[in-house]
Amino acid sequence: MCLAVPGRVLEIEERDGTRMARVDFGGVVKDVCLEYVPDMKIGDYAIVHVGFALQRLDEESARATLALFENLGVLEEEFGDAWGRAAREAGAKRPADTGPTGPQKEAER
């Protein structure tokens, strides 16, 4: 499933003539294109879909949406560890060479 997820802009830079940002989605940080909302500033919240910020969002709405998505498990589905999730669903441990690049829980190995 592809969701439009709210995130907070942490930093902004220009890359090859394109305005880009590092955006925090409740603990998951991704690169996002800001070309559709060029007036975004550090600290602003945006609704992001497939790597593009689509519109500004107020902080209260962003936090409420992130909390709802987390409670429903859709943040893990959208950003989580697909290999670990597939292994758990199959009742197996994840193969050692398929771990994510970031830290992972020992129980997922």
N, C-alpha and C positions, 0 to 999 in steps of 0.2 A: 504494500500500500504506500502511496506517496501522499504525504500530508503537507499542508502549509503550516509550518511550525514557527511560533514566535521565538525570537532570540534577541540578545542584547549585544550591541556593537562594542567590541573591546578595543579595536584599533583599526585605523583606516590607512590605506596606502594606494598609490597608483602603480599598476603593473602593466607594462606594455600599452600604456594609454587607456587602461580600463581601471575605473575606481573599484577597489576591492576592500573587503573588511574581514577581520577575524570576528566571528559571532559565537556567543555562548548560548547554547540551547540547554539550560539547566544542568550544566556540567560537561556537556559535549561541545567542543569547539571546532568549528568548520570555517572554511573560506567561503565567502559569499560575494557575489557581484552586486554592486550598488548602482549600476547604470540606470535602473528604472526609478530610483529614488535618490537623485544626486545630492539632495540637501541633508541626508542622514549625517548625524554627528556621533562621536564617541559617547556612549551611555544611552543612546536612543534604542528603542525596541522596534523591531521590524518583523513583519510576517514574511517568511522565507519559504519558497517552493523550488525544488530542484536546483538549489544553489543561487537563486536570484531573490533579492529583497524586493517585495512587491509593493508594500506600503508600510508607513509608520504605524505603530501601535502604542497606546499608553501603557505604562508600567503595570498598573493594577490588572488590566485585561491580560497582558502577557503572562504575568505570574499565575493568575487564575487558570489560564489555558494550559500552561506548562504543568501545573499541579494536577489538573484533570487528566491530561495525557499520560502523566506518570502513573496515576492511580489506575488508569485503564490498561497500562502496559504498552501503550503505543509508542512511547519514546524508545523503549528497548527494541521494539519491532522496527522502528524507523532507523535508529542509530546503533543498535546493539550488536552483539557478537553473533552473527548468523551461524558460524560453525559450531559454537558452543550450544546455541539454542537447538540446532538440528540434532546434535549428539544427545542432548538431554531428552528431546522428544522421542528419539529412537531408543532411549534407555541405555545409552553407552557413554563412555568418557570420550572427551574430545581427543583426537590424535595429537601428540605433542607438537608436531610441526605445523599445526594449523591455527595457532594462537594469534590473537590480535597484536598489533604493534604496541599497544599500551598495556598497563597493568591489568591483570585478570585475577579473579578469585580462584583460590586453590581448588575449590569444589568443582569448578568448571573444567578442570584438566582431566 
